[in-house]
């Protein structure tokens, strides 16, 4: 009886491991796909903010 329970437990743990590995892989793929589809500057406002900090950094470092 104990051997059957042990085999059932190990089989269910093995299936759970395979399921979690598969879903993890799918989630990593979806996350990377989502990340790669994002643009660096989603709006024109972001470009102005980037340029502001770029110029500010240039002014600070050129005055040193």
Residue pairs with C-beta under 8 A, 6 or more apart in sequence:
41 47
41 50
